[in-house]
Amino acid sequence: MTAFFILTCARSGSTSLARILDTATNGTCAVEPMPNLNFETRLAMEGRLENPQKVVEEIVVPRVREGLSRKEVYGEKNVTYGPFIQHLYELTDCKFVFLKRDGRDVVRSLLDWHDQMFGNIYRECVDPGDLSQQAVNAVVALPIHKDTSDFARPRPQIGSKWYERWETMSRFEMCSYYWSTINDLYRNALEVLPSDAWIELDYTTPQGEDILRVAEFCGLKDLGYDQVQEMLDAGINSLKDRGAGEKIHEKWMNWDGGKRRSFDAIAGNTMRRLGYYDDDIARWCPPDYGRCWEDHGADEEWYKWMYDTRLVMHEEAIKWIRSHDATEQPVTSIADFGCGLGVGYHEALADRKYVGIDLISSTIDWCKRNRTNPQHEYHQIDFIKEATPEKYDLVMSSGTIDNAYDVEAYLDAMLRASRRFIYLTCYRGWFPDLAEHNYHWVDKDKCFYTDISARRVREYLESLGCRDIQIEPRSTGRSDIPYETRIMASIPNPEAGHIL
């Protein structure tokens, strides 16, 4: 006889998992059986519940016993058991399934759930949201003092760094806080239990074999792979499954720079703890990033076309480099981030050290075969993540940062590789009034097309201690994009304490 509990925060896939596990022949898995401890969990999280063990003894244990009297295995899914994990373990000798999901996906789902379904996620939020008629009807039908589900969600307590800000926080920020707080609560409780008492399941992109692994852990039998995969593909408890409207909130790949920073400030540590930021530098890099360049790897005509469409910008860059030749410190070594096939630059910079660096191996292989200047080198490096072979007088980049997964990380990489200057152009235009970088992910290309905030770039470079910062529009001579953004700066001064 085995009891198990699925522990998770809302909108992480627990209803889907519970319904799949409920098809086992020797067990059952209940979805939020009542009473579901909405009041008790909030009081317990705030240290105001006098006897948490008694709550488990009187409410949960009886239904576990009743469930095990009917089936060999009994399970429950609930989102309110965080403060009661130790008592559940001691009183029922149970197992736990810790169900996690990428917090960025959960926050998006929570916002859609609020706007399209119930309108009751952190009802104290100043902005009511863009509610559908279904959500409006749900809010009207459930007065706030009777909304136990919303009451159950954690709020910052006195002494928390979020306590003073809570009343003015956006629902996006509140949902980020919820995801982080609840998942930390679960992990804190589970990590003191024996390792064989719990199992972790990532429901960000679950597969049939993941569910079968959990079923085996819980002692559930006769779940077939095809059946499980079919139920996964059905999107159980999604907006579509519930007959609600379409998703309206953007995927995290389309969050602007401000949302990224807010989420990181609130939930970044939990993302690291749960393994979603396994590489902090590349934490905003989606899977399969860079397909569009892979498709054109060694296509010389494509790269020539790109060079020619931005000829004015390239000529300006080359002129700027040569303008230092008559000075005491000429630019004699150059790294080109996102070099492509080195079109234009391998000829114009033939008289000095030019190092082309690109993410795509087929592109660099072509350069090594076809670019034979002994002063030139080509390296296949993900330069945001990895160090360059050395430092250079100038690190330049021509219209590549617009497609990067993280503008600030891109700038960091350029500064780390430079001895003196960075020089880069942003091909998508000039956006002087844009407060944040506006990221736009195109799935078919697997890359970003980002409108870059000149204001934000200046703020960031200044915060790093860069000098001689120039950020300005440059005329392209084109009608479709009249101006591009040019960014130039001298690297921070190490003697002033700036470290990259």
VENVEN-V399041 format. One record per residue. N is the residue number from 1. RES is the residue in one small letter. SS is DSSP state (helix for helix, strand for strand, loop for the rest). PSI is psi in whole degrees, -180 to 180 (none if undefined). OMEGA is omega in whole degrees, -180 to 180 (NA if undefined). Layout:
BEGIN
n=N res=RES ss=SS psi=PSI omega=OMEGA
n=N res=RES ss=SS psi=PSI omega=OMEGA
END
This chain:
BEGIN
n=1 res=m ss=loop psi=129 omega=-176
n=2 res=t ss=strand psi=136 omega=171
n=3 res=a ss=strand psi=144 omega=176
n=4 res=f ss=strand psi=156 omega=179
n=5 res=f ss=strand psi=132 omega=174
n=6 res=i ss=strand psi=120 omega=-179
n=7 res=l ss=strand psi=127 omega=-177
n=8 res=t ss=loop psi=168 omega=169
n=9 res=c ss=loop psi=165 omega=-178
n=10 res=a ss=loop psi=150 omega=177
n=11 res=r ss=loop psi=34 omega=177
n=12 res=s ss=loop psi=-1 omega=177
n=13 res=g ss=loop psi=11 omega=-174
n=14 res=s ss=helix psi=-33 omega=177
n=15 res=t ss=helix psi=-40 omega=176
n=16 res=s ss=helix psi=-50 omega=-179
n=17 res=l ss=helix psi=-44 omega=-178
n=18 res=a ss=helix psi=-43 omega=-179
n=19 res=r ss=helix psi=-34 omega=177
n=20 res=i ss=helix psi=-48 omega=-179
n=21 res=l ss=helix psi=-27 omega=-179
n=22 res=d ss=loop psi=-12 omega=179
n=23 res=t ss=loop psi=-2 omega=177
n=24 res=a ss=loop psi=147 omega=-177
n=25 res=t ss=loop psi=-23 omega=-174
n=26 res=n ss=loop psi=11 omega=-177
n=27 res=g ss=strand psi=178 omega=178
n=28 res=t ss=strand psi=157 omega=177
n=29 res=c ss=strand psi=112 omega=-177
n=30 res=a ss=strand psi=146 omega=179
n=31 res=v ss=strand psi=109 omega=177
n=32 res=e ss=loop psi=59 omega=177
n=33 res=p ss=loop psi=147 omega=-179
n=34 res=m ss=loop psi=149 omega=-8
n=35 res=p ss=loop psi=145 omega=-173
n=36 res=n ss=loop psi=18 omega=170
n=37 res=l ss=loop psi=29 omega=180
n=38 res=n ss=helix psi=-48 omega=179
n=39 res=f ss=helix psi=-46 omega=-173
n=40 res=e ss=helix psi=-39 omega=-177
n=41 res=t ss=helix psi=-39 omega=178
n=42 res=r ss=helix psi=-45 omega=179
n=43 res=l ss=helix psi=-40 omega=180
n=44 res=a ss=helix psi=-41 omega=179
n=45 res=m ss=helix psi=-30 omega=-178
n=46 res=e ss=loop psi=7 omega=178
n=47 res=g ss=loop psi=25 omega=-176
n=48 res=r ss=loop psi=7 omega=179
n=49 res=l ss=loop psi=119 omega=-171
n=50 res=e ss=loop psi=-42 omega=-175
n=51 res=n ss=loop psi=82 omega=-179
n=52 res=p ss=helix psi=-37 omega=-179
n=53 res=q ss=helix psi=-39 omega=180
n=54 res=k ss=helix psi=-37 omega=178
n=55 res=v ss=helix psi=-46 omega=179
n=56 res=v ss=helix psi=-43 omega=-179
n=57 res=e ss=helix psi=-41 omega=-172
n=58 res=e ss=helix psi=-26 omega=-174
n=59 res=i ss=helix psi=-46 omega=-172
n=60 res=v ss=helix psi=-47 omega=-175
n=61 res=v ss=helix psi=-45 omega=-180
n=62 res=p ss=helix psi=-40 omega=-179
n=63 res=r ss=helix psi=-25 omega=173
n=64 res=v ss=helix psi=-45 omega=179
n=65 res=r ss=helix psi=-43 omega=-180
n=66 res=e ss=helix psi=-40 omega=179
n=67 res=g ss=helix psi=-40 omega=-180
n=68 res=l ss=helix psi=-16 omega=176
n=69 res=s ss=helix psi=-19 omega=-178
n=70 res=r ss=helix psi=-29 omega=-177
n=71 res=k ss=loop psi=157 omega=179
n=72 res=e ss=loop psi=-33 omega=-179
n=73 res=v ss=strand psi=133 omega=177
n=74 res=y ss=strand psi=131 omega=179
n=75 res=g ss=strand psi=159 omega=176
n=76 res=e ss=strand psi=145 omega=169
n=77 res=k ss=strand psi=128 omega=174
n=78 res=n ss=strand psi=159 omega=180
n=79 res=v ss=loop psi=15 omega=-173
n=80 res=t ss=loop psi=17 omega=-174
n=81 res=y ss=loop psi=7 omega=-177
n=82 res=g ss=helix psi=-48 omega=-178
n=83 res=p ss=helix psi=-6 omega=-171
n=84 res=f ss=helix psi=11 omega=-173
n=85 res=i ss=helix psi=-47 omega=-179
n=86 res=q ss=helix psi=-42 omega=180
n=87 res=h ss=helix psi=-39 omega=177
n=88 res=l ss=helix psi=-42 omega=-179
n=89 res=y ss=helix psi=-45 omega=-177
n=90 res=e ss=helix psi=-34 omega=-174
n=91 res=l ss=helix psi=-22 omega=-177
n=92 res=t ss=helix psi=-4 omega=-177
n=93 res=d ss=loop psi=45 omega=-172
n=94 res=c ss=loop psi=175 omega=169
n=95 res=k ss=strand psi=159 omega=-180
n=96 res=f ss=strand psi=140 omega=171
n=97 res=v ss=strand psi=110 omega=178
n=98 res=f ss=strand psi=110 omega=-176
n=99 res=l ss=strand psi=117 omega=180
n=100 res=k ss=strand psi=158 omega=177
n=101 res=r ss=loop psi=144 omega=180
n=102 res=d ss=loop psi=124 omega=-175
n=103 res=g ss=helix psi=-29 omega=180
n=104 res=r ss=helix psi=-38 omega=177
n=105 res=d ss=helix psi=-37 omega=-180
n=106 res=v ss=helix psi=-44 omega=-180
n=107 res=v ss=helix psi=-45 omega=178
n=108 res=r ss=helix psi=-44 omega=-178
n=109 res=s ss=helix psi=-40 omega=178
n=110 res=l ss=helix psi=-42 omega=-180
n=111 res=l ss=helix psi=-41 omega=176
n=112 res=d ss=helix psi=-41 omega=179
n=113 res=w ss=helix psi=-42 omega=178
n=114 res=h ss=helix psi=-51 omega=-174
n=115 res=d ss=helix psi=-34 omega=-173
n=116 res=q ss=helix psi=-26 omega=-172
n=117 res=m ss=helix psi=-62 omega=-167
n=118 res=f ss=helix psi=-21 omega=178
n=119 res=g ss=loop psi=26 omega=-171
n=120 res=n ss=loop psi=27 omega=177
n=121 res=i ss=loop psi=110 omega=-174
n=122 res=y ss=loop psi=73 omega=-175
n=123 res=r ss=loop psi=-15 omega=178
n=124 res=e ss=loop psi=-8 omega=-179
n=125 res=c ss=loop psi=136 omega=-177
n=126 res=v ss=loop psi=-41 omega=179
n=127 res=d ss=loop psi=117 omega=-178
n=128 res=p ss=loop psi=-19 omega=-177
n=129 res=g ss=loop psi=173 omega=179
n=130 res=d ss=loop psi=80 omega=-168
n=131 res=l ss=loop psi=137 omega=170
n=132 res=s ss=loop psi=168 omega=178
n=133 res=q ss=helix psi=-36 omega=178
n=134 res=q ss=helix psi=-43 omega=179
n=135 res=a ss=helix psi=-39 omega=177
n=136 res=v ss=helix psi=-46 omega=180
n=137 res=n ss=helix psi=-39 omega=-179
n=138 res=a ss=helix psi=-41 omega=179
n=139 res=v ss=helix psi=-43 omega=-180
n=140 res=v ss=helix psi=-37 omega=-176
n=141 res=a ss=helix psi=-15 omega=-176
n=142 res=l ss=loop psi=95 omega=178
n=143 res=p ss=loop psi=150 omega=-173
n=144 res=i ss=helix psi=-34 omega=-178
n=145 res=h ss=helix psi=-10 omega=177
n=146 res=k ss=helix psi=3 omega=-176
n=147 res=d ss=loop psi=85 omega=-177
n=148 res=t ss=helix psi=-29 omega=179
n=149 res=s ss=helix psi=-46 omega=180
n=150 res=d ss=helix psi=-35 omega=177
n=151 res=f ss=helix psi=-35 omega=-174
n=152 res=a ss=loop psi=-18 omega=-177
n=153 res=r ss=loop psi=144 omega=-177
n=154 res=p ss=loop psi=148 omega=172
n=155 res=r ss=loop psi=150 omega=178
n=156 res=p ss=loop psi=142 omega=179
n=157 res=q ss=loop psi=163 omega=178
n=158 res=i ss=loop psi=131 omega=-178
n=159 res=g ss=loop psi=-21 omega=176
n=160 res=s ss=loop psi=146 omega=-180
n=161 res=k ss=loop psi=-14 omega=180
n=162 res=w ss=loop psi=-5 omega=-174
n=163 res=y ss=loop psi=-49 omega=-177
n=164 res=e ss=loop psi=-27 omega=-176
n=165 res=r ss=loop psi=-14 omega=-167
n=166 res=w ss=helix psi=-45 omega=-174
n=167 res=e ss=helix psi=-25 omega=-178
n=168 res=t ss=helix psi=1 omega=-179
n=169 res=m ss=loop psi=148 omega=176
n=170 res=s ss=loop psi=163 omega=177
n=171 res=r ss=helix psi=-34 omega=174
n=172 res=f ss=helix psi=-46 omega=-180
n=173 res=e ss=helix psi=-39 omega=178
n=174 res=m ss=helix psi=-41 omega=179
n=175 res=c ss=helix psi=-36 omega=175
n=176 res=s ss=helix psi=-41 omega=177
n=177 res=y ss=helix psi=-44 omega=-180
n=178 res=y ss=helix psi=-50 omega=-178
n=179 res=w ss=helix psi=-47 omega=-177
n=180 res=s ss=helix psi=-46 omega=-176
n=181 res=t ss=helix psi=-45 omega=-177
n=182 res=i ss=helix psi=-42 omega=-180
n=183 res=n ss=helix psi=-37 omega=175
n=184 res=d ss=helix psi=-38 omega=178
n=185 res=l ss=helix psi=-46 omega=178
n=186 res=y ss=helix psi=-50 omega=-176
n=187 res=r ss=helix psi=-37 omega=178
n=188 res=n ss=helix psi=-41 omega=-179
n=189 res=a ss=helix psi=-40 omega=-176
n=190 res=l ss=helix psi=-34 omega=-174
n=191 res=e ss=loop psi=-11 omega=176
n=192 res=v ss=loop psi=-5 omega=178
n=193 res=l ss=loop psi=162 omega=174
n=194 res=p ss=loop psi=146 omega=-175
n=195 res=s ss=helix psi=-26 omega=-179
n=196 res=d ss=helix psi=5 omega=180
n=197 res=a ss=helix psi=-12 omega=-177
n=198 res=w ss=strand psi=158 omega=-180
n=199 res=i ss=strand psi=147 omega=-179
n=200 res=e ss=strand psi=137 omega=179
n=201 res=l ss=strand psi=125 omega=177
n=202 res=d ss=strand psi=119 omega=-177
n=203 res=y ss=loop psi=21 omega=178
n=204 res=t ss=loop psi=-48 omega=174
n=205 res=t ss=loop psi=70 omega=-174
n=206 res=p ss=loop psi=150 omega=176
n=207 res=q ss=loop psi=163 omega=-176
n=208 res=g ss=helix psi=-40 omega=-178
n=209 res=e ss=helix psi=-29 omega=177
n=210 res=d ss=helix psi=-42 omega=-180
n=211 res=i ss=helix psi=-40 omega=-179
n=212 res=l ss=helix psi=-33 omega=177
n=213 res=r ss=helix psi=-41 omega=178
n=214 res=v ss=helix psi=-42 omega=179
n=215 res=a ss=helix psi=-43 omega=178
n=216 res=e ss=helix psi=-42 omega=179
n=217 res=f ss=helix psi=-38 omega=-178
n=218 res=c ss=helix psi=-6 omega=-179
n=219 res=g ss=loop psi=19 omega=-179
n=220 res=l ss=loop psi=142 omega=-172
n=221 res=k ss=loop psi=158 omega=169
n=222 res=d ss=loop psi=38 omega=170
n=223 res=l ss=loop psi=116 omega=-179
n=224 res=g ss=loop psi=147 omega=-177
n=225 res=y ss=helix psi=-48 omega=-177
n=226 res=d ss=helix psi=-42 omega=179
n=227 res=q ss=helix psi=-45 omega=-180
n=228 res=v ss=helix psi=-46 omega=-178
n=229 res=q ss=helix psi=-37 omega=178
n=230 res=e ss=helix psi=-40 omega=179
n=231 res=m ss=helix psi=-37 omega=176
n=232 res=l ss=helix psi=-46 omega=-178
n=233 res=d ss=helix psi=-21 omega=-178
n=234 res=a ss=loop psi=-13 omega=179
n=235 res=g ss=loop psi=50 omega=-179
n=236 res=i ss=loop psi=132 omega=178
n=237 res=n ss=loop psi=18 omega=172
n=238 res=s ss=loop psi=172 omega=176
n=239 res=l ss=loop psi=-43 omega=180
n=240 res=k ss=loop psi=-44 omega=-180
n=241 res=d ss=loop psi=-32 omega=-179
n=242 res=r ss=loop psi=4 omega=177
n=243 res=g ss=loop psi=23 omega=-179
n=244 res=a ss=loop psi=-176 omega=-179
n=245 res=g ss=loop psi=179 omega=-180
n=246 res=e ss=loop psi=162 omega=173
n=247 res=k ss=loop psi=136 omega=-178
n=248 res=i ss=loop psi=-19 omega=-180
n=249 res=h ss=loop psi=142 omega=-173
n=250 res=e ss=loop psi=149 omega=172
n=251 res=k ss=loop psi=159 omega=-175
n=252 res=w ss=helix psi=-25 omega=178
n=253 res=m ss=helix psi=-19 omega=-180
n=254 res=n ss=helix psi=9 omega=175
n=255 res=w ss=loop psi=143 omega=176
n=256 res=d ss=loop psi=174 omega=-176
n=257 res=g ss=helix psi=-33 omega=179
n=258 res=g ss=helix psi=-43 omega=178
n=259 res=k ss=helix psi=-39 omega=178
n=260 res=r ss=helix psi=-47 omega=-178
n=261 res=r ss=helix psi=-41 omega=179
n=262 res=s ss=helix psi=-46 omega=-180
n=263 res=f ss=helix psi=-44 omega=179
n=264 res=d ss=helix psi=-41 omega=-179
n=265 res=a ss=helix psi=-36 omega=-176
n=266 res=i ss=helix psi=-45 omega=-169
n=267 res=a ss=helix psi=1 omega=-175
n=268 res=g ss=helix psi=-42 omega=-179
n=269 res=n ss=helix psi=-38 omega=178
n=270 res=t ss=helix psi=-37 omega=176
n=271 res=m ss=helix psi=-40 omega=177
n=272 res=r ss=helix psi=-44 omega=-178
n=273 res=r ss=helix psi=-38 omega=-178
n=274 res=l ss=loop psi=1 omega=174
n=275 res=g ss=loop psi=10 omega=179
n=276 res=y ss=loop psi=-20 omega=172
n=277 res=y ss=loop psi=63 omega=-180
n=278 res=d ss=loop psi=-20 omega=173
n=279 res=d ss=loop psi=104 omega=-172
n=280 res=d ss=helix psi=-37 omega=-178
n=281 res=i ss=helix psi=-37 omega=-176
n=282 res=a ss=helix psi=28 omega=-174
n=283 res=r ss=loop psi=-19 omega=179
n=284 res=w ss=loop psi=17 omega=180
n=285 res=c ss=loop psi=114 omega=179
n=286 res=p ss=loop psi=163 omega=176
n=287 res=p ss=loop psi=145 omega=176
n=288 res=d ss=loop psi=24 omega=178
n=289 res=y ss=loop psi=134 omega=172
n=290 res=g ss=loop psi=14 omega=-177
n=291 res=r ss=helix psi=-36 omega=-175
n=292 res=c ss=helix psi=-34 omega=178
n=293 res=w ss=helix psi=-33 omega=175
n=294 res=e ss=helix psi=-41 omega=-178
n=295 res=d ss=helix psi=-28 omega=-177
n=296 res=h ss=loop psi=11 omega=-171
n=297 res=g ss=loop psi=-61 omega=-175
n=298 res=a ss=loop psi=32 omega=-178
n=299 res=d ss=loop psi=93 omega=-175
n=300 res=e ss=helix psi=-37 omega=-179
n=301 res=e ss=helix psi=-38 omega=179
n=302 res=w ss=helix psi=-45 omega=-180
n=303 res=y ss=helix psi=-35 omega=175
n=304 res=k ss=helix psi=-41 omega=178
n=305 res=w ss=helix psi=-45 omega=180
n=306 res=m ss=helix psi=-41 omega=179
n=307 res=y ss=helix psi=-46 omega=-176
n=308 res=d ss=helix psi=-34 omega=-180
n=309 res=t ss=helix psi=-17 omega=179
n=310 res=r ss=loop psi=34 omega=-173
n=311 res=l ss=helix psi=-42 omega=-178
n=312 res=v ss=helix psi=-43 omega=-178
n=313 res=m ss=helix psi=-40 omega=179
n=314 res=h ss=helix psi=-43 omega=-180
n=315 res=e ss=helix psi=-38 omega=177
n=316 res=e ss=helix psi=-42 omega=-179
n=317 res=a ss=helix psi=-45 omega=-180
n=318 res=i ss=helix psi=-41 omega=178
n=319 res=k ss=helix psi=-42 omega=180
n=320 res=w ss=helix psi=-43 omega=178
n=321 res=i ss=helix psi=-47 omega=-177
n=322 res=r ss=helix psi=-21 omega=180
n=323 res=s ss=loop psi=-15 omega=179
n=324 res=h ss=loop psi=-5 omega=-174
n=325 res=d ss=loop psi=-36 omega=-177
n=326 res=a ss=loop psi=5 omega=-180
n=327 res=t ss=loop psi=177 omega=179
n=328 res=e ss=loop psi=-17 omega=-179
n=329 res=q ss=loop psi=76 omega=178
n=330 res=p ss=loop psi=155 omega=177
n=331 res=v ss=loop psi=102 omega=-175
n=332 res=t ss=loop psi=-14 omega=178
n=333 res=s ss=strand psi=133 omega=-172
n=334 res=i ss=strand psi=131 omega=170
n=335 res=a ss=strand psi=132 omega=-179
n=336 res=d ss=strand psi=105 omega=-180
n=337 res=f ss=strand psi=124 omega=-176
n=338 res=g ss=loop psi=48 omega=-172
n=339 res=c ss=loop psi=-20 omega=-173
n=340 res=g ss=loop psi=-131 omega=179
n=341 res=l ss=loop psi=13 omega=178
n=342 res=g ss=loop psi=21 omega=-177
n=343 res=v ss=loop psi=132 omega=178
n=344 res=g ss=loop psi=-45 omega=-174
n=345 res=y ss=helix psi=-31 omega=-179
n=346 res=h ss=helix psi=-27 omega=175
n=347 res=e ss=helix psi=-48 omega=-174
n=348 res=a ss=helix psi=-28 omega=-178
n=349 res=l ss=loop psi=32 omega=-177
n=350 res=a ss=loop psi=-20 omega=-175
n=351 res=d ss=loop psi=8 omega=-178
n=352 res=r ss=loop psi=172 omega=-178
n=353 res=k ss=strand psi=122 omega=179
n=354 res=y ss=strand psi=124 omega=-178
n=355 res=v ss=strand psi=110 omega=178
n=356 res=g ss=strand psi=130 omega=-178
n=357 res=i ss=strand psi=128 omega=-176
n=358 res=d ss=strand psi=157 omega=-179
n=359 res=l ss=loop psi=-28 omega=-168
n=360 res=i ss=loop psi=122 omega=-176
n=361 res=s ss=helix psi=-39 omega=-178
n=362 res=s ss=helix psi=-32 omega=177
n=363 res=t ss=helix psi=-48 omega=-179
n=364 res=i ss=helix psi=-38 omega=177
n=365 res=d ss=helix psi=-41 omega=179
n=366 res=w ss=helix psi=-44 omega=-180
n=367 res=c ss=helix psi=-42 omega=-180
n=368 res=k ss=helix psi=-30 omega=179
n=369 res=r ss=helix psi=-33 omega=-169
n=370 res=n ss=helix psi=-16 omega=178
n=371 res=r ss=loop psi=107 omega=-168
n=372 res=t ss=loop psi=8 omega=177
n=373 res=n ss=loop psi=123 omega=-177
n=374 res=p ss=loop psi=-18 omega=178
n=375 res=q ss=loop psi=-5 omega=-176
n=376 res=h ss=strand psi=147 omega=177
n=377 res=e ss=strand psi=157 omega=177
n=378 res=y ss=strand psi=132 omega=-177
n=379 res=h ss=strand psi=136 omega=175
n=380 res=q ss=strand psi=105 omega=-177
n=381 res=i ss=loop psi=136 omega=166
n=382 res=d ss=loop psi=89 omega=-167
n=383 res=f ss=loop psi=-18 omega=175
n=384 res=i ss=loop psi=-39 omega=-177
n=385 res=k ss=loop psi=-34 omega=-169
n=386 res=e ss=loop psi=151 omega=179
n=387 res=a ss=loop psi=149 omega=174
n=388 res=t ss=loop psi=163 omega=-177
n=389 res=p ss=loop psi=-29 omega=-179
n=390 res=e ss=loop psi=-174 omega=175
n=391 res=k ss=loop psi=157 omega=-173
n=392 res=y ss=strand psi=156 omega=177
n=393 res=d ss=strand psi=-41 omega=-177
n=394 res=l ss=strand psi=135 omega=167
n=395 res=v ss=strand psi=120 omega=-177
n=396 res=m ss=strand psi=164 omega=177
n=397 res=s ss=strand psi=131 omega=-174
n=398 res=s ss=strand psi=97 omega=173
n=399 res=g ss=loop psi=34 omega=177
n=400 res=t ss=loop psi=-30 omega=-178
n=401 res=i ss=helix psi=-26 omega=178
n=402 res=d ss=helix psi=-23 omega=-178
n=403 res=n ss=helix psi=5 omega=-177
n=404 res=a ss=loop psi=158 omega=179
n=405 res=y ss=loop psi=-11 omega=179
n=406 res=d ss=loop psi=108 omega=-176
n=407 res=v ss=helix psi=-46 omega=-178
n=408 res=e ss=helix psi=-41 omega=179
n=409 res=a ss=helix psi=-34 omega=177
n=410 res=y ss=helix psi=-46 omega=178
n=411 res=l ss=helix psi=-41 omega=177
n=412 res=d ss=helix psi=-46 omega=-178
n=413 res=a ss=helix psi=-41 omega=179
n=414 res=m ss=helix psi=-44 omega=-179
n=415 res=l ss=helix psi=-38 omega=179
n=416 res=r ss=helix psi=-32 omega=-175
n=417 res=a ss=helix psi=-5 omega=-173
n=418 res=s ss=strand psi=143 omega=171
n=419 res=r ss=strand psi=-27 omega=-172
n=420 res=r ss=strand psi=-57 omega=-170
n=421 res=f ss=strand psi=155 omega=160
n=422 res=i ss=strand psi=147 omega=-180
n=423 res=y ss=strand psi=121 omega=-180
n=424 res=l ss=strand psi=155 omega=178
n=425 res=t ss=strand psi=148 omega=-179
n=426 res=c ss=strand psi=112 omega=-167
n=427 res=y ss=loop psi=-15 omega=-174
n=428 res=r ss=loop psi=-9 omega=175
n=429 res=g ss=loop psi=-169 omega=-179
n=430 res=w ss=loop psi=120 omega=-173
n=431 res=f ss=loop psi=72 omega=-174
n=432 res=p ss=loop psi=-24 omega=-176
n=433 res=d ss=loop psi=0 omega=-179
n=434 res=l ss=loop psi=121 omega=-176
n=435 res=a ss=loop psi=-29 omega=-177
n=436 res=e ss=loop psi=154 omega=173
n=437 res=h ss=loop psi=131 omega=-178
n=438 res=n ss=strand psi=95 omega=-178
n=439 res=y ss=loop psi=137 omega=176
n=440 res=h ss=loop psi=114 omega=-177
n=441 res=w ss=strand psi=130 omega=175
n=442 res=v ss=strand psi=111 omega=-171
n=443 res=d ss=loop psi=-36 omega=-177
n=444 res=k ss=loop psi=-29 omega=178
n=445 res=d ss=loop psi=-16 omega=-176
n=446 res=k ss=loop psi=47 omega=174
n=447 res=c ss=strand psi=169 omega=179
n=448 res=f ss=strand psi=151 omega=169
n=449 res=y ss=loop psi=100 omega=-167
n=450 res=t ss=loop psi=130 omega=169
n=451 res=d ss=strand psi=117 omega=-171
n=452 res=i ss=loop psi=128 omega=-179
n=453 res=s ss=loop psi=114 omega=177
n=454 res=a ss=helix psi=-37 omega=-180
n=455 res=r ss=helix psi=-45 omega=-178
n=456 res=r ss=helix psi=-39 omega=178
n=457 res=v ss=helix psi=-44 omega=179
n=458 res=r ss=helix psi=-46 omega=179
n=459 res=e ss=helix psi=-42 omega=-176
n=460 res=y ss=helix psi=-47 omega=-180
n=461 res=l ss=helix psi=-38 omega=177
n=462 res=e ss=helix psi=-38 omega=-180
n=463 res=s ss=helix psi=-25 omega=179
n=464 res=l ss=helix psi=-9 omega=180
n=465 res=g ss=loop psi=17 omega=178
n=466 res=c ss=loop psi=153 omega=-178
n=467 res=r ss=strand psi=164 omega=175
n=468 res=d ss=strand psi=44 omega=-177
n=469 res=i ss=strand psi=126 omega=175
n=470 res=q ss=strand psi=121 omega=178
n=471 res=i ss=strand psi=117 omega=-169
n=472 res=e ss=strand psi=157 omega=174
n=473 res=p ss=strand psi=144 omega=176
n=474 res=r ss=strand psi=130 omega=-179
n=475 res=s ss=strand psi=133 omega=-177
n=476 res=t ss=loop psi=-17 omega=-174
n=477 res=g ss=loop psi=11 omega=-179
n=478 res=r ss=loop psi=150 omega=179
n=479 res=s ss=loop psi=-29 omega=-178
n=480 res=d ss=loop psi=-40 omega=177
n=481 res=i ss=loop psi=89 omega=-174
n=482 res=p ss=loop psi=-32 omega=-177
n=483 res=y ss=strand psi=141 omega=168
n=484 res=e ss=strand psi=170 omega=178
n=485 res=t ss=strand psi=130 omega=174
n=486 res=r ss=strand psi=135 omega=-178
n=487 res=i ss=strand psi=126 omega=176
n=488 res=m ss=strand psi=144 omega=178
n=489 res=a ss=strand psi=154 omega=170
n=490 res=s ss=strand psi=148 omega=-175
n=491 res=i ss=loop psi=159 omega=178
n=492 res=p ss=loop psi=155 omega=-180
n=493 res=n ss=loop psi=111 omega=-179
n=494 res=p ss=helix psi=-30 omega=-178
n=495 res=e ss=helix psi=-21 omega=178
n=496 res=a ss=helix psi=6 omega=177
n=497 res=g ss=loop psi=9 omega=179
n=498 res=h ss=loop psi=125 omega=-178
n=499 res=i ss=loop psi=130 omega=179
n=500 res=l ss=loop psi=none omega=NA
END
